[in-house]
Amino acid sequence: MASGSDRNPIIIGGLPSQVPDFDPEETQEWLDSLDAAVDERGRERARYLMLRLIERAREKRVAVPEMRSTDYVNTIATKDEPFFPGNEEIERKVLNATRWNAAVMVSRAQRPGIGVGGHIATFASSASLYDVGFNHFFRGKDGGDGGDQIFFQGHASPGVYARAFLLDRLSEQQLDAFRQEKSKAPYGLSSYPHPRLMPDFWEFPTVSMGLGPLGAIYQARMNRYMEARGIADTSKSHVWAFLGDGEMDEPESLGQLSLAAREGLDNLTFVVNCNLQRLDGPVRGNGKIMQELESQFRGAGWNVIKLVWDRSWDPLLAQDRDGILVNKLNSTPDGQFQTYATETGAYIREHFFGDDQRLRKMVEGMSDDQILHLGRGGHDHKKIFAAYAAAKAHKGQPTVILAQTVKGWTLGPNFEGRNATHQMKKLTVEDLKRFRDRLHIPIADKELESGLPPYYHPGRDSEEIQYMHDRRKSLGGYVPTRVDRSKPLVLPGEKAYAPTKKGSGQQSIATTMAFVRLLKDLMRDKEIGKRFVPIAPDEYRTFGMDSLFPSAKIYNPLGQQYEAVDRELLLAYKESPTGQMLHDGISEAGCTASLIAAGSAYATHGEPLIPIYVFYSMFGFQRTGDQFWQMADQLARGFVLGATAGRTTLTGEGLQHADGHSHLLASTNPGVVAYDPAFGFEIAHIVQDGLRRMYGENAEDIFYYLTVYNEPIQHPAEPENVDAEGILKGLYRFKQAEAGAIPAQIMASGVAVPWAIEAQRILAEEWNVKADVWSATSWNELRRDAIAVEEHNLLHPEEDQRVPYVTSKLTGVEGPKVAVSDWMRAVPDQISRWVPGTYTSLGADGFGFADTRGAARRFFHIDAQSIVLAVLTELAKEGKIDRSALKQAIDRYQLLDVAAADPGAAGGDA
């Protein structure tokens, strides 16, 4: 990693008025020289001189302000382009075959009776950008390390499949099973990069726009983190992210650029395919997206390389002594360039070069066909190679390459640059013939006119295919490839969990603190302690995790170059280049990207990490739910902690902080195992089993979601003969009734279990009701089990019918069942159809608000007294008690008066 002194600082200049002028006469001489250059040689010449002076000043390390945008020409001058080491003729043949097969695969997928389609135009525009990378830059994993990490643009997947077909990594049968993952199993190919669906092929899911660039930044940062902590040698790994210019409008695409610059991530390169089109039309019809992006990336501290024009423009630009051509390029909007991509050479001559005599003179010796083929830089292998080589060589900053292309390039006039090209999925026979001729593919007309268009393979022994294999061999193997070289971890024994299982004694602590205490013990483990990666969005103190600062320290590649204001305190803020904790600022999206990168390190680098991401539960599945879906797709593992959980627990924060529904959102993600534990010993069992399932033998591709609370309670010790299976399955009887005669059952989760225990006492003492208390550690897992049982029974009617766990647990249990939690009723209602007998629920439905905990729970009718009323109501329905008892209970407990409720424990500490 580049040292701080080697980096280009983000803040590098100031205003002249802020600096004293020690030599006014010399200053005036410089100003007079500039005036003379303008007067005698013109503004364009003076502009060039000024730009050259700024460039030289930077070379001499003189602090001058960054240029926020440059001319609409290539950043790398022709004279500075390195030697191109490849065989361009062979590479063109390879690329033509890849282009053909990608388009034919999508066209065949649109055949009658299938009609699943695909996207052709995106890869057509970016094909050369990928080809140069495959042939010269992308490192594979055969060397035993993680190779390069490549975030492919989602809509370009057909081209990646087509190349893999030429290399015999995929068969023709598989290409014909594109987007038919189940009906053509096991040959089906996923529509986009989906590791969960193709776990030996794809590494990173990217088609959810904006998450690719965000993930790439944090992957590059995670590579540095792992190296700094001595977990893996990632020094040779480079992260490449291929993105669309339209995609850059997503807030996530640009939201964390400053992090990459601040940490000097020169192991990261963005390649933005600027084909100037979104899905429906131009990205910036009236503007210039490349110039806009250049300003944004430069302003964020990135190295910017613009790749605008191919080599055919070099002679014209060399003639441009007065800058008229550059000025024309600068002032032409993207919408017009899109039109030029669809028009004739004569049209371009008239409308681009025709309005100035000097421009007309430049092209007077060129034919209309030559003008038509003045191309974009993103299609020129030599220009692309120069840009990639410069990006790899640059130190101290991440690099973005802005490459101009034409969407649908080579697909013919019905596709190239057309607004509708993104939605076009099928080529007509005439389209195919034009496409074939342009690519010089040896396929006869009759093969295109009868049936489906054929794939093309030049032969395993052909020069082109051997060239491809040789290039990949020299670069360390085939990409994309996902390999899991990790070994099961040696997990802690029972001793590590014993303190948590003992309870909190007379001390009242929240479940958040119970978890943190367990985490501290686990981080001391000699085998896996160093593999834990605590992650929080600027809320470590809120969650009581500042106790980790002195020992684990906060990761910062520059260390702590200042005296901390709290350095004299025991829990002082401490940063270190080898710090274990990731403190990603006020950015849940950034934290989740760190979580995903850490959680998939077992496959990316063969070294398992155990991320522990702690956040306000409201800001998890609701705010970054798309990333949690991405995490499941990427087969990442780890623990996600929804702290300050529940709708009534974080009482002072109000509506936008009060989470009463994240378990419902979590239930929609098949990769999530969600729990709502009440006590420390439950947490211990859940974490222990989670480590076993994710990091032990036969590790599963899942991640755990635990909701923990900030309300202090006394945690009991683990009961003798505790029902450990019930804790993990989602339901066990925590406290059997000791008094009363009329049976009932109360099922509660999380912070509601103490309310249920209080309700149990009241029911016994005041109403002669004998109510057992059940801890429902996971409503979601109970439902998941029941659904799996029903599916099995549906398909195997001849076998003995299985019984859902919740049904078997509650069969024969007397009395009505009342479920309660600090979540909306839909959370416990997930299991209602499988609960035998009478079942009802209480919940915090509606928006949260700021008030005392007692008032909030009385308002939602989920406090202990409301539970009593609910139990009595169900007993009255069954004729077990007189209905007059219900009005008595309402009056006795003043259930209609929110202000009459006991305020409950105050405060919001972890």
Buried (B, 14 or more C-beta within 10 A) or exposed (E): BBEEEEBBBBEBBEEEEEEEEEEEEEEEEEEEEEEEBBEEEEEBBBBBBEEEBBEEEBEEEEEBEBBEBBBBBBBBEBEEBEEBEBBEEBBBBBBBBBBBBBBBBBBBBBEEEBEBBBBBBBBBBBBBBBBBBBBBBBBBBBEEBBBBBBBBBBBBBBBBBBBBBBBEBBEBEBBBBBBBBEEBEEBBBBBBBBBBBBBEBBBBBBBBBBBBBBBBBBBBBBBBBBBBBEBBBBEBBBBBBBBBBBBBBBEBBBBBBBBBBBBBBBBBBBBBBBBBBBBEBBBBBEEBBBBBBBBBBBBBBBBBBBBBBBBBBBEBBEEBEBBBBBBBBBEBBBBBBBBBBBBEBBBBBEBBBBEBEBBEEBBEEBEBEEBBEBBBBBBBBBBBBBBBBBBBEBBBBBBBBBBBBBBBBBBBEBBBBBBEBBEBBBBEEEBBBBBBEBBEBEBEEEEBEEEEBBBBBBEEEBBBBEBBBEBBEEBBBBBBBBBBEBEEBEBBEEEBBEBBBBBBEEEEBBBBBBBBBBBBBBBEBEEBBBBBBBBBBEBBBBBBBBBBBEEBBBBBBBBBEEEEEEEEEEBBBBBBBEBBBBBBEEBBBBBBBBBBBBBBBBBBBBBBBBBBBBBBBBBBBBBBBBBBBBBBBBBBBBBBBBBBBBBBBBBEBEEEBBBBBBBBBBBEBEBBBBBBBBBBBBBBBBBBBBBBBBBBEEBBBBBBBBBBBBBBBEBBBBEEEBBBEBBBBBBBBBBEBEEBEBBBBBBBBBBBBBBBBBBBBBBBEBBEBBBBBBBBBBBBBBBBBBEEBBEEBEEEEEEEEBBBBBBBBBEEBEBBBBBBBBBBBBBBBBBBEBBBBBBBBBBBBEEBBBBBBBBBBBBBBBBBBBBBBBBBBBBBEEEBBEEEBBEEBBEBBEBEEBEEBBEBBEEBBB
